[in-house]
Amino acid sequence: MSLAGRAALLLALAVAVFAIVMALGSMRPGRRGWMESAERSVYGVFGFTSVAIATLWAGLLTDNFELRNVAEYTSSTLGDEFKLSALWGSQAGSLLLWAWMFTGFAALAVFTNRRKNRELMPVVIAVLMVIAIFFTGLLSFATSPFETLAVVPEEGRGLNPLLQNPYMVIHPPLLYLGYVGLAIPFAFAIAALVTRRLDTAWITATRRWMIVSWLFLGVGILLGARWAYEELGWGGYWAWDPVENAAFMPWLVATAFLHSVMVQERRGMLKVWNMVLIILTFTLALFGTFLTRSGIVASVHAFGESTLGPYFAAFIGLILVGSIGLLILRLPDLRSQHSLESYVSREAVFLYNNLLLLGLAFATFWGTVFPILSEAARGSRITVGQGYYDQVAIPIGIALLILTGVGPLIAWRKASLDQLRRRFEIPVAAAAAGAGVLWIFTDAWSNWAAGAVFTAAIFVATTILGEFWRGMKVRHALGNVSWPGALTSMIGRNRRRYGGYIVHLGVVVLFVGLAGSSTFSSQGDFALRTGESGTVAGYTFVAEATERGRTEHVGTVASRIGVFDEDGDRVTTMVPAVNFYFADEQRSTEVAIDSRPTRDLYIVLAGLSEDGVARISVFVNPLVMWLWISGIIMVIGGIVAAWPGLPALRRETAAAAERGEKRARA
């Protein structure tokens, strides 16, 4: 098994080198067959990495403890779903997953472009295979997932208890899909620079790749927050951990690109800026992979000490220097066709949006690397706390939320005062009325940031719903169809625009959940004997019984807690627990959560003494459910935006949209 896996990786490495030779050689006249060989070689690289990952998965599922990765990260009592996810519990296994997903995306990109973008594809293949060579080279020579043990143990050490959670089965693969997907737009951008095909062809070829990668990364981040909420037992879901930041930064820059690229398509502007964003997005994706594997940051998400840091640093440096150098050479070919005509225009709003997103990304980057730099310079690590991030992120986040609503209301090129008045009067009035209601009937304004977020959310939601309403009126009038038919027809004929609006609605819901849960949470810590109680935020928590259980894999102690409201009525019964895993002799908490639209009840069992005293921490977290609902909304919007449409349909869409805008202005 070890030999088969190693051989597959070496063959993938060799075929990737061959693909580069064939792809670059095909750029000379009369060598069409070379390009076909290069394309088949890309498929071959994916095939060999598939053999490698299937081999390791087979070893994990069959308890082949001869392999170090199997012996150190699984046990015979571990469930099959966690044996499969143990692959990315190890450093080498996670790199193999990265390589496999990446080569799969590369093969798909080649397959979908086998009859188009022919001038770009030789360089695209070469760039993708250089990346493949780096990862297969690491797996072949630096950190093999098929390393064997001289003495085969009878039982494995088991998987880290923190990873034995359903969200850790799906969260890392989604993040990796986001990371590797960003390589496709990067490869097309480099190909456009090399071949001087600097029109919008490379953007058109990669738009859906960027949307899908952005979506995978965003959902992966949210699922990681859900995992932290359920598994770490501290009542929160986001702590600005270095590895959390590593995924957040490329997502921010990709978000900036998705907005600014519309300016290039519509107005022929920001060409250099968009190239910089593409390069920066992929570089940050590699940087995130580097952070988790270099051993330079302390994180519950990161792997331990490693020798891979210098390899990643060198590769990131090569990518960054080579890309920026090529961009500088092509600056004369990247002149904008138009200039910014007004600071009150849609393209200006997109530019403000970009600056804020990049500002937040830089602040996050600085907070992440500052402890590393301080240790290198002074010999002692200065930790950057959550207060730093909150001071930066809260005002930037509120400004971004407001711009989300402002953008659709402002015309391209230059907006007139009359247009601004007509488009803004209803959303501003709705926001003002909403702020008044919140002030009179709730304590939302007890915190200025939360009040600002709720008010901005009303403004943005009104703006987006207004865009849907205006579009529906146009379709209803032009097509003589029912209102539901007008809605589905409108979305179907302009998926990118209205899919984006749905994503923006998801962002509004996300901000509401963030503001409510982070600002108005209540907490209490109690030591309760059976029959005793404690109160938090109007809820009474009564210790009713203790429970113990045992399987061959894990032992459990739990406390049954009855929850009652202010009237004495039972709300629910919750059972927080502590697990002890026998294979690796580690313990973990099992949080009890009762989730409702308005609040979460969250109980952590810190310990249960022999005489029956349960030490519990209780959190009442408002609006947390809306964080997870926002992810569903954004997934729906992302799918709508990325879903392909027929060329004729797209032409009709553009015409209908133009007619609709004219009618709306009238």
Sequence and secondary structure as in RCSB ss.txt:
>XXXX:A:sequence
MSLAGRAALLLALAVAVFAIVMALGSMRPGRRGWMESAERSVYGVFGFTSVAIATLWAGLLTDNFELRNVAEYTS
STLGDEFKLSALWGSQAGSLLLWAWMFTGFAALAVFTNRRKNRELMPVVIAVLMVIAIFFTGLLSFATSPFETLA
VVPEEGRGLNPLLQNPYMVIHPPLLYLGYVGLAIPFAFAIAALVTRRLDTAWITATRRWMIVSWLFLGVGILLGA
RWAYEELGWGGYWAWDPVENAAFMPWLVATAFLHSVMVQERRGMLKVWNMVLIILTFTLALFGTFLTRSGIVASV
HAFGESTLGPYFAAFIGLILVGSIGLLILRLPDLRSQHSLESYVSREAVFLYNNLLLLGLAFATFWGTVFPILSE
AARGSRITVGQGYYDQVAIPIGIALLILTGVGPLIAWRKASLDQLRRRFEIPVAAAAAGAGVLWIFTDAWSNWAA
GAVFTAAIFVATTILGEFWRGMKVRHALGNVSWPGALTSMIGRNRRRYGGYIVHLGVVVLFVGLAGSSTFSSQGD
FALRTGESGTVAGYTFVAEATERGRTEHVGTVASRIGVFDEDGDRVTTMVPAVNFYFADEQRSTEVAIDSRPTRD
LYIVLAGLSEDGVARISVFVNPLVMWLWISGIIMVIGGIVAAWPGLPALRRETAAAAERGEKRARA
>XXXX:A:secstr
 HHHHHHHHHHHHHHHHHHHHHHHHTTSTT HHHHHHHHHHHHHHHHHHHHHHHHHHHHHHTT TTBHHHHHH  
TTS HHHHHHGGGGSHHHHHHHHHHHHHHHHHHHHHHTTTS TTTHHHHHHHHHHHHHHHHHIIIIIS TT B S
S  SS     GGG SHHHHHHHHHHHHHHHHTHHHHHHHHHHHHHT  SSHHHHHHHHHHHHHHHHHHHHHHHHH
HHHHHHS SS S    HHHHHHHHHHHHHHHHHHHHHHHHHHS  HHHHHHHHHHHHHHHHHHHHHHHHS S  T
TS  S S HHHHHHHHHHHHHHHHHHHHHTGGGG  SS    SSSHHHHHHHHHHHHHHHHHHHHHHHHHHHHHH
HHHSS     HHHHHHHHHHHHHHHHHHHHHGGGS SS   HHHHHHHHHHHHHHHHHHHHHHHHH SGGGSHHH
HHHHHHHHHHHHHHHHHHHHHHHHHHHHH   HHHHHHHHHHHSHHHHHHHHHHHHHHHHHHHHHHHHHS EEEE
EEE TT EEEETTEEEEEEEEEEEE SSEEEEEEEEEEE TTS EEEEE  EEEEETTTTEEEEE EEEE SSEE
EEEEEEEE TTS EEEEEEEEETTHHHHHHHHHHHHHHHHHHS   HHHHHHHHHHHHHHHHHHH 
